[in-house]
Amino acid sequence: MRASVLVPLLLPFAALSCTGMPGLDSPRVTLSPRLYLDRLGGGAAMQSLQGTTPVDNPTQSVGAFGQESDDEDWGLVIRAGDGFSGVEGEYRKIELEDADRGTLVADFGRLIAGDDVDARFEMDAWRIADFGEIAGRHREPDAEDDVELRLAAGAALTWRDGSFAATQSGGGLQQSFHLEDRGAAWLGLRGRVAWREASLDVDWLVNPDLSFGGNFDGWAQDVEVMGRYRVPDQDVTVLAGYRWSELDASGTTDGLRFDSEFSVTAIVLGIEFEF
């Protein structure tokens, strides 16, 4: 489904951010480099040829491709707001190449069942988002032990470009396919519970199959749970959390259809600097 039908829903968020959205009255800027311990989940299928006829093949788990190990990746988040509401931009790099050797249990494009393979998944992802507080219980200025509760609604746009490739061990035949979106629209919620210098944030974004093009398809979710600790008397916050992203896609390569049901889970560690 094309994202143009969602544009009317995005306009109120843009209007709020320009006129009075909490967090942008007197914004501060934060820069947050992050380390991701990523792991690929799910599976993929790809047609193969019998003579000149494409034949469907079953989905194989990422374990059949040897993708059962964690890999270290990185990202960067820039925010302007009050630390909860506001606008933000994110870049995330995913390179899952430290795989073990896998053995295919079904044909996969030019590769056949029983082939030992090495696989690689990589993706560049950009996101811009705008969150505005819609409800909250804030701390009293002189009540240090008050618990703070906040809820925000938001919208985001993403651009993603990636690929998955399986190669016969020893450098033989390779079969790959490309994953991309040319802009996908998301709606989401953000919640926070805070006490003293510590807080817990939960971000939930959903894309109801709305994009400006590409081959990601179906409903997709991106969930992040992040613990935060602001160092007293410093403009520094330490971060630790978990993220789960759905990456379902389908398309054709060299006349062969592929379907992927990938997800990426990650342990996230980071630090946030305030300016």
Contacts in CASP RR format, 6 or more apart in sequence:
PFRMAT RR
TARGET T0000
AUTHOR 0000-0000-0000
METHOD contacts of the structure
MODEL  1
MRASVLVPLLLPFAALSCTGMPGLDSPRVTLSPRLYLDRLGGGAAMQSLQ
GTTPVDNPTQSVGAFGQESDDEDWGLVIRAGDGFSGVEGEYRKIELEDAD
RGTLVADFGRLIAGDDVDARFEMDAWRIADFGEIAGRHREPDAEDDVELR
LAAGAALTWRDGSFAATQSGGGLQQSFHLEDRGAAWLGLRGRVAWREASL
DVDWLVNPDLSFGGNFDGWAQDVEVMGRYRVPDQDVTVLAGYRWSELDAS
GTTDGLRFDSEFSVTAIVLGIEFEF
1 208 0 8 1.000
1 209 0 8 1.000
1 210 0 8 1.000
1 211 0 8 1.000
2 210 0 8 1.000
2 211 0 8 1.000
2 212 0 8 1.000
2 213 0 8 1.000
3 183 0 8 1.000
3 184 0 8 1.000
3 185 0 8 1.000
3 210 0 8 1.000
3 211 0 8 1.000
3 212 0 8 1.000
4 212 0 8 1.000
5 210 0 8 1.000
6 185 0 8 1.000
6 210 0 8 1.000
9 155 0 8 1.000
9 187 0 8 1.000
10 155 0 8 1.000
10 185 0 8 1.000
13 130 0 8 1.000
13 132 0 8 1.000
13 153 0 8 1.000
13 154 0 8 1.000
13 155 0 8 1.000
14 130 0 8 1.000
16 132 0 8 1.000
17 24 0 8 1.000
17 86 0 8 1.000
17 87 0 8 1.000
17 130 0 8 1.000
17 132 0 8 1.000
21 85 0 8 1.000
21 86 0 8 1.000
21 130 0 8 1.000
21 132 0 8 1.000
21 133 0 8 1.000
22 82 0 8 1.000
22 84 0 8 1.000
22 85 0 8 1.000
22 86 0 8 1.000
22 132 0 8 1.000
22 133 0 8 1.000
23 81 0 8 1.000
23 82 0 8 1.000
23 83 0 8 1.000
23 84 0 8 1.000
23 85 0 8 1.000
23 86 0 8 1.000
23 132 0 8 1.000
23 133 0 8 1.000
24 80 0 8 1.000
24 81 0 8 1.000
24 82 0 8 1.000
24 85 0 8 1.000
24 86 0 8 1.000
24 87 0 8 1.000
26 82 0 8 1.000
27 80 0 8 1.000
27 81 0 8 1.000
27 82 0 8 1.000
27 86 0 8 1.000
28 80 0 8 1.000
28 81 0 8 1.000
28 82 0 8 1.000
28 83 0 8 1.000
28 274 0 8 1.000
28 275 0 8 1.000
29 78 0 8 1.000
29 79 0 8 1.000
29 80 0 8 1.000
29 81 0 8 1.000
29 274 0 8 1.000
29 275 0 8 1.000
30 77 0 8 1.000
30 78 0 8 1.000
30 79 0 8 1.000
30 83 0 8 1.000
30 237 0 8 1.000
30 272 0 8 1.000
30 273 0 8 1.000
30 274 0 8 1.000
30 275 0 8 1.000
31 76 0 8 1.000
31 77 0 8 1.000
31 78 0 8 1.000
31 272 0 8 1.000
31 273 0 8 1.000
31 275 0 8 1.000
32 76 0 8 1.000
32 77 0 8 1.000
32 78 0 8 1.000
32 79 0 8 1.000
32 239 0 8 1.000
32 270 0 8 1.000
32 271 0 8 1.000
32 272 0 8 1.000
32 273 0 8 1.000
33 74 0 8 1.000
33 75 0 8 1.000
33 76 0 8 1.000
33 270 0 8 1.000
33 271 0 8 1.000
34 74 0 8 1.000
34 75 0 8 1.000
34 76 0 8 1.000
34 77 0 8 1.000
34 239 0 8 1.000
34 268 0 8 1.000
34 269 0 8 1.000
34 270 0 8 1.000
35 72 0 8 1.000
35 73 0 8 1.000
35 74 0 8 1.000
35 75 0 8 1.000
35 268 0 8 1.000
35 269 0 8 1.000
35 270 0 8 1.000
36 72 0 8 1.000
36 73 0 8 1.000
36 74 0 8 1.000
36 75 0 8 1.000
36 92 0 8 1.000
36 94 0 8 1.000
36 243 0 8 1.000
36 266 0 8 1.000
36 267 0 8 1.000
36 268 0 8 1.000
37 70 0 8 1.000
37 71 0 8 1.000
37 72 0 8 1.000
37 73 0 8 1.000
37 266 0 8 1.000
37 267 0 8 1.000
37 268 0 8 1.000
37 269 0 8 1.000
38 70 0 8 1.000
38 71 0 8 1.000
38 72 0 8 1.000
38 73 0 8 1.000
38 94 0 8 1.000
38 96 0 8 1.000
38 264 0 8 1.000
38 265 0 8 1.000
38 266 0 8 1.000
39 68 0 8 1.000
39 69 0 8 1.000
39 70 0 8 1.000
39 71 0 8 1.000
39 96 0 8 1.000
39 264 0 8 1.000
39 265 0 8 1.000
39 266 0 8 1.000
40 62 0 8 1.000
40 67 0 8 1.000
40 96 0 8 1.000
40 121 0 8 1.000
40 262 0 8 1.000
40 263 0 8 1.000
40 264 0 8 1.000
41 61 0 8 1.000
41 62 0 8 1.000
41 67 0 8 1.000
41 262 0 8 1.000
41 263 0 8 1.000
41 264 0 8 1.000
41 265 0 8 1.000
42 61 0 8 1.000
42 62 0 8 1.000
42 261 0 8 1.000
42 262 0 8 1.000
42 263 0 8 1.000
43 59 0 8 1.000
43 60 0 8 1.000
43 61 0 8 1.000
43 62 0 8 1.000
43 260 0 8 1.000
43 261 0 8 1.000
43 262 0 8 1.000
44 59 0 8 1.000
44 60 0 8 1.000
44 62 0 8 1.000
44 65 0 8 1.000
44 108 0 8 1.000
44 164 0 8 1.000
44 177 0 8 1.000
44 258 0 8 1.000
44 259 0 8 1.000
44 260 0 8 1.000
44 261 0 8 1.000
44 262 0 8 1.000
45 56 0 8 1.000
45 57 0 8 1.000
45 58 0 8 1.000
45 59 0 8 1.000
45 60 0 8 1.000
45 106 0 8 1.000
45 108 0 8 1.000
45 258 0 8 1.000
45 259 0 8 1.000
45 260 0 8 1.000
46 57 0 8 1.000
46 108 0 8 1.000
46 109 0 8 1.000
46 175 0 8 1.000
46 177 0 8 1.000
46 253 0 8 1.000
46 256 0 8 1.000
46 257 0 8 1.000
46 258 0 8 1.000
46 259 0 8 1.000
47 54 0 8 1.000
47 55 0 8 1.000
47 56 0 8 1.000
47 57 0 8 1.000
47 109 0 8 1.000
47 255 0 8 1.000
47 256 0 8 1.000
47 257 0 8 1.000
47 258 0 8 1.000
48 54 0 8 1.000
48 55 0 8 1.000
48 57 0 8 1.000
48 107 0 8 1.000
48 108 0 8 1.000
48 109 0 8 1.000
48 110 0 8 1.000
48 112 0 8 1.000
48 256 0 8 1.000
49 55 0 8 1.000
49 109 0 8 1.000
49 256 0 8 1.000
54 255 0 8 1.000
54 256 0 8 1.000
54 257 0 8 1.000
55 107 0 8 1.000
56 257 0 8 1.000
57 106 0 8 1.000
57 107 0 8 1.000
57 108 0 8 1.000
57 109 0 8 1.000
58 106 0 8 1.000
59 259 0 8 1.000
59 261 0 8 1.000
60 104 0 8 1.000
60 105 0 8 1.000
60 106 0 8 1.000
60 108 0 8 1.000
62 68 0 8 1.000
62 119 0 8 1.000
62 262 0 8 1.000
63 102 0 8 1.000
64 102 0 8 1.000
64 103 0 8 1.000
64 104 0 8 1.000
64 105 0 8 1.000
64 106 0 8 1.000
65 99 0 8 1.000
65 102 0 8 1.000
65 104 0 8 1.000
65 117 0 8 1.000
65 119 0 8 1.000
65 166 0 8 1.000
66 99 0 8 1.000
66 100 0 8 1.000
66 101 0 8 1.000
66 102 0 8 1.000
66 117 0 8 1.000
66 118 0 8 1.000
66 119 0 8 1.000
67 96 0 8 1.000
67 99 0 8 1.000
67 119 0 8 1.000
67 121 0 8 1.000
68 99 0 8 1.000
68 100 0 8 1.000
69 98 0 8 1.000
69 99 0 8 1.000
69 100 0 8 1.000
70 98 0 8 1.000
71 95 0 8 1.000
71 96 0 8 1.000
71 97 0 8 1.000
71 98 0 8 1.000
73 92 0 8 1.000
73 93 0 8 1.000
73 94 0 8 1.000
73 95 0 8 1.000
73 96 0 8 1.000
73 266 0 8 1.000
74 92 0 8 1.000
74 93 0 8 1.000
75 90 0 8 1.000
75 91 0 8 1.000
75 92 0 8 1.000
75 93 0 8 1.000
76 90 0 8 1.000
76 91 0 8 1.000
76 92 0 8 1.000
77 88 0 8 1.000
77 89 0 8 1.000
77 90 0 8 1.000
77 272 0 8 1.000
78 88 0 8 1.000
78 89 0 8 1.000
78 90 0 8 1.000
79 86 0 8 1.000
79 87 0 8 1.000
79 88 0 8 1.000
79 89 0 8 1.000
80 86 0 8 1.000
80 87 0 8 1.000
80 88 0 8 1.000
81 87 0 8 1.000
84 131 0 8 1.000
84 133 0 8 1.000
84 150 0 8 1.000
84 152 0 8 1.000
84 190 0 8 1.000
84 192 0 8 1.000
84 201 0 8 1.000
85 131 0 8 1.000
85 132 0 8 1.000
85 133 0 8 1.000
85 152 0 8 1.000
86 130 0 8 1.000
86 131 0 8 1.000
86 132 0 8 1.000
87 128 0 8 1.000
87 129 0 8 1.000
87 130 0 8 1.000
88 128 0 8 1.000
88 129 0 8 1.000
88 130 0 8 1.000
88 131 0 8 1.000
89 126 0 8 1.000
89 127 0 8 1.000
89 128 0 8 1.000
89 129 0 8 1.000
90 125 0 8 1.000
90 126 0 8 1.000
90 127 0 8 1.000
90 128 0 8 1.000
90 129 0 8 1.000
91 124 0 8 1.000
91 125 0 8 1.000
91 126 0 8 1.000
92 124 0 8 1.000
92 125 0 8 1.000
92 126 0 8 1.000
92 127 0 8 1.000
93 123 0 8 1.000
93 124 0 8 1.000
93 125 0 8 1.000
94 121 0 8 1.000
94 122 0 8 1.000
94 123 0 8 1.000
94 124 0 8 1.000
94 125 0 8 1.000
94 264 0 8 1.000
95 120 0 8 1.000
95 121 0 8 1.000
95 122 0 8 1.000
96 120 0 8 1.000
96 121 0 8 1.000
96 122 0 8 1.000
96 264 0 8 1.000
97 120 0 8 1.000
97 121 0 8 1.000
97 122 0 8 1.000
99 118 0 8 1.000
99 119 0 8 1.000
99 120 0 8 1.000
101 116 0 8 1.000
101 117 0 8 1.000
101 118 0 8 1.000
101 169 0 8 1.000
102 116 0 8 1.000
102 117 0 8 1.000
102 118 0 8 1.000
102 119 0 8 1.000
103 114 0 8 1.000
103 115 0 8 1.000
103 116 0 8 1.000
103 117 0 8 1.000
104 111 0 8 1.000
104 112 0 8 1.000
104 113 0 8 1.000
104 114 0 8 1.000
104 115 0 8 1.000
104 117 0 8 1.000
104 166 0 8 1.000
105 113 0 8 1.000
105 114 0 8 1.000
106 113 0 8 1.000
107 113 0 8 1.000
108 166 0 8 1.000
108 175 0 8 1.000
109 175 0 8 1.000
109 256 0 8 1.000
110 173 0 8 1.000
110 174 0 8 1.000
110 175 0 8 1.000
111 117 0 8 1.000
111 166 0 8 1.000
111 168 0 8 1.000
111 173 0 8 1.000
111 175 0 8 1.000
115 168 0 8 1.000
116 168 0 8 1.000
116 169 0 8 1.000
117 166 0 8 1.000
117 167 0 8 1.000
117 168 0 8 1.000
117 169 0 8 1.000
118 166 0 8 1.000
118 167 0 8 1.000
118 169 0 8 1.000
118 170 0 8 1.000
119 164 0 8 1.000
119 165 0 8 1.000
119 166 0 8 1.000
119 167 0 8 1.000
120 163 0 8 1.000
120 164 0 8 1.000
120 165 0 8 1.000
120 167 0 8 1.000
121 162 0 8 1.000
121 163 0 8 1.000
121 164 0 8 1.000
121 262 0 8 1.000
122 162 0 8 1.000
122 163 0 8 1.000
123 160 0 8 1.000
123 161 0 8 1.000
123 162 0 8 1.000
123 163 0 8 1.000
123 179 0 8 1.000
123 247 0 8 1.000
124 160 0 8 1.000
124 161 0 8 1.000
124 162 0 8 1.000
125 158 0 8 1.000
125 159 0 8 1.000
125 160 0 8 1.000
126 158 0 8 1.000
126 159 0 8 1.000
126 160 0 8 1.000
127 156 0 8 1.000
127 157 0 8 1.000
127 158 0 8 1.000
127 159 0 8 1.000
128 156 0 8 1.000
128 157 0 8 1.000
129 154 0 8 1.000
129 155 0 8 1.000
129 156 0 8 1.000
129 157 0 8 1.000
129 186 0 8 1.000
129 205 0 8 1.000
130 154 0 8 1.000
130 155 0 8 1.000
130 156 0 8 1.000
131 152 0 8 1.000
131 153 0 8 1.000
131 154 0 8 1.000
131 190 0 8 1.000
132 152 0 8 1.000
132 153 0 8 1.000
132 154 0 8 1.000
133 150 0 8 1.000
133 151 0 8 1.000
133 152 0 8 1.000
134 151 0 8 1.000
134 152 0 8 1.000
134 153 0 8 1.000
135 150 0 8 1.000
135 151 0 8 1.000
136 148 0 8 1.000
136 149 0 8 1.000
136 150 0 8 1.000
136 151 0 8 1.000
137 147 0 8 1.000
137 148 0 8 1.000
137 149 0 8 1.000
137 150 0 8 1.000
138 148 0 8 1.000
138 150 0 8 1.000
139 146 0 8 1.000
139 147 0 8 1.000
139 148 0 8 1.000
139 194 0 8 1.000
140 146 0 8 1.000
144 196 0 8 1.000
145 195 0 8 1.000
145 196 0 8 1.000
146 195 0 8 1.000
147 193 0 8 1.000
147 194 0 8 1.000
147 195 0 8 1.000
148 192 0 8 1.000
148 193 0 8 1.000
148 194 0 8 1.000
148 195 0 8 1.000
148 199 0 8 1.000
149 192 0 8 1.000
149 193 0 8 1.000
150 191 0 8 1.000
150 192 0 8 1.000
150 194 0 8 1.000
151 189 0 8 1.000
151 190 0 8 1.000
151 191 0 8 1.000
151 192 0 8 1.000
152 189 0 8 1.000
152 190 0 8 1.000
152 191 0 8 1.000
153 187 0 8 1.000
153 188 0 8 1.000
153 189 0 8 1.000
153 190 0 8 1.000
154 187 0 8 1.000
154 188 0 8 1.000
154 189 0 8 1.000
154 190 0 8 1.000
155 185 0 8 1.000
155 186 0 8 1.000
155 187 0 8 1.000
155 188 0 8 1.000
156 185 0 8 1.000
156 186 0 8 1.000
156 187 0 8 1.000
156 188 0 8 1.000
156 205 0 8 1.000
157 183 0 8 1.000
157 184 0 8 1.000
157 185 0 8 1.000
157 186 0 8 1.000
158 181 0 8 1.000
158 183 0 8 1.000
158 184 0 8 1.000
158 186 0 8 1.000
158 207 0 8 1.000
159 181 0 8 1.000
159 182 0 8 1.000
159 183 0 8 1.000
159 184 0 8 1.000
160 179 0 8 1.000
160 180 0 8 1.000
160 181 0 8 1.000
160 184 0 8 1.000
160 216 0 8 1.000
160 247 0 8 1.000
161 179 0 8 1.000
161 180 0 8 1.000
162 178 0 8 1.000
162 179 0 8 1.000
162 180 0 8 1.000
163 176 0 8 1.000
163 177 0 8 1.000
163 178 0 8 1.000
163 179 0 8 1.000
164 176 0 8 1.000
164 177 0 8 1.000
164 179 0 8 1.000
164 260 0 8 1.000
164 262 0 8 1.000
165 174 0 8 1.000
165 175 0 8 1.000
165 176 0 8 1.000
166 174 0 8 1.000
166 175 0 8 1.000
166 176 0 8 1.000
167 173 0 8 1.000
167 174 0 8 1.000
167 175 0 8 1.000
168 174 0 8 1.000
176 253 0 8 1.000
177 251 0 8 1.000
177 253 0 8 1.000
177 258 0 8 1.000
177 260 0 8 1.000
178 215 0 8 1.000
178 253 0 8 1.000
179 215 0 8 1.000
179 216 0 8 1.000
179 247 0 8 1.000
179 249 0 8 1.000
179 260 0 8 1.000
180 214 0 8 1.000
180 215 0 8 1.000
180 216 0 8 1.000
181 211 0 8 1.000
181 212 0 8 1.000
181 213 0 8 1.000
181 214 0 8 1.000
181 215 0 8 1.000
181 216 0 8 1.000
182 211 0 8 1.000
182 212 0 8 1.000
182 213 0 8 1.000
182 214 0 8 1.000
183 211 0 8 1.000
183 212 0 8 1.000
183 213 0 8 1.000
184 207 0 8 1.000
184 210 0 8 1.000
184 211 0 8 1.000
184 212 0 8 1.000
184 216 0 8 1.000
184 220 0 8 1.000
185 207 0 8 1.000
185 210 0 8 1.000
185 211 0 8 1.000
186 205 0 8 1.000
186 206 0 8 1.000
186 207 0 8 1.000
186 222 0 8 1.000
187 205 0 8 1.000
187 206 0 8 1.000
187 208 0 8 1.000
188 203 0 8 1.000
188 204 0 8 1.000
188 205 0 8 1.000
188 206 0 8 1.000
189 203 0 8 1.000
189 204 0 8 1.000
190 201 0 8 1.000
190 202 0 8 1.000
190 203 0 8 1.000
190 204 0 8 1.000
191 201 0 8 1.000
191 202 0 8 1.000
191 203 0 8 1.000
192 199 0 8 1.000
192 200 0 8 1.000
192 201 0 8 1.000
192 202 0 8 1.000
193 199 0 8 1.000
193 200 0 8 1.000
194 200 0 8 1.000
197 229 0 8 1.000
197 230 0 8 1.000
197 231 0 8 1.000
197 232 0 8 1.000
198 227 0 8 1.000
198 228 0 8 1.000
198 229 0 8 1.000
198 230 0 8 1.000
199 227 0 8 1.000
199 228 0 8 1.000
199 229 0 8 1.000
199 230 0 8 1.000
200 225 0 8 1.000
200 226 0 8 1.000
200 227 0 8 1.000
200 228 0 8 1.000
201 224 0 8 1.000
201 225 0 8 1.000
201 226 0 8 1.000
201 227 0 8 1.000
201 228 0 8 1.000
202 223 0 8 1.000
202 224 0 8 1.000
202 225 0 8 1.000
202 226 0 8 1.000
203 222 0 8 1.000
203 223 0 8 1.000
203 224 0 8 1.000
203 226 0 8 1.000
204 221 0 8 1.000
204 222 0 8 1.000
204 223 0 8 1.000
205 221 0 8 1.000
205 222 0 8 1.000
205 223 0 8 1.000
206 219 0 8 1.000
206 220 0 8 1.000
206 221 0 8 1.000
206 222 0 8 1.000
207 219 0 8 1.000
207 220 0 8 1.000
207 221 0 8 1.000
207 222 0 8 1.000
208 219 0 8 1.000
209 217 0 8 1.000
209 218 0 8 1.000
209 219 0 8 1.000
209 220 0 8 1.000
215 249 0 8 1.000
215 250 0 8 1.000
215 251 0 8 1.000
216 247 0 8 1.000
216 248 0 8 1.000
216 249 0 8 1.000
217 248 0 8 1.000
217 249 0 8 1.000
217 250 0 8 1.000
218 248 0 8 1.000
220 245 0 8 1.000
220 246 0 8 1.000
220 247 0 8 1.000
220 248 0 8 1.000
221 244 0 8 1.000
221 245 0 8 1.000
221 246 0 8 1.000
222 243 0 8 1.000
222 244 0 8 1.000
222 245 0 8 1.000
222 246 0 8 1.000
223 243 0 8 1.000
223 244 0 8 1.000
223 245 0 8 1.000
224 241 0 8 1.000
224 242 0 8 1.000
224 243 0 8 1.000
224 244 0 8 1.000
224 268 0 8 1.000
225 241 0 8 1.000
225 242 0 8 1.000
225 243 0 8 1.000
226 239 0 8 1.000
226 240 0 8 1.000
226 241 0 8 1.000
226 268 0 8 1.000
227 239 0 8 1.000
227 240 0 8 1.000
227 241 0 8 1.000
228 237 0 8 1.000
228 238 0 8 1.000
228 239 0 8 1.000
228 272 0 8 1.000
229 237 0 8 1.000
229 238 0 8 1.000
230 236 0 8 1.000
230 237 0 8 1.000
231 237 0 8 1.000
231 238 0 8 1.000
235 273 0 8 1.000
235 274 0 8 1.000
235 275 0 8 1.000
236 271 0 8 1.000
236 272 0 8 1.000
236 273 0 8 1.000
236 274 0 8 1.000
237 271 0 8 1.000
237 272 0 8 1.000
237 274 0 8 1.000
238 270 0 8 1.000
238 271 0 8 1.000
238 272 0 8 1.000
239 268 0 8 1.000
239 269 0 8 1.000
239 270 0 8 1.000
239 271 0 8 1.000
239 272 0 8 1.000
240 268 0 8 1.000
240 269 0 8 1.000
240 270 0 8 1.000
241 267 0 8 1.000
241 268 0 8 1.000
241 269 0 8 1.000
242 265 0 8 1.000
242 266 0 8 1.000
242 267 0 8 1.000
242 268 0 8 1.000
243 264 0 8 1.000
243 265 0 8 1.000
243 266 0 8 1.000
243 268 0 8 1.000
244 263 0 8 1.000
244 264 0 8 1.000
244 265 0 8 1.000
244 266 0 8 1.000
245 263 0 8 1.000
245 264 0 8 1.000
245 265 0 8 1.000
245 266 0 8 1.000
246 262 0 8 1.000
246 263 0 8 1.000
247 260 0 8 1.000
247 262 0 8 1.000
247 263 0 8 1.000
247 264 0 8 1.000
248 260 0 8 1.000
248 261 0 8 1.000
248 262 0 8 1.000
249 258 0 8 1.000
249 259 0 8 1.000
249 260 0 8 1.000
249 262 0 8 1.000
250 257 0 8 1.000
250 258 0 8 1.000
250 259 0 8 1.000
250 260 0 8 1.000
251 257 0 8 1.000
251 258 0 8 1.000
251 259 0 8 1.000
252 258 0 8 1.000
END
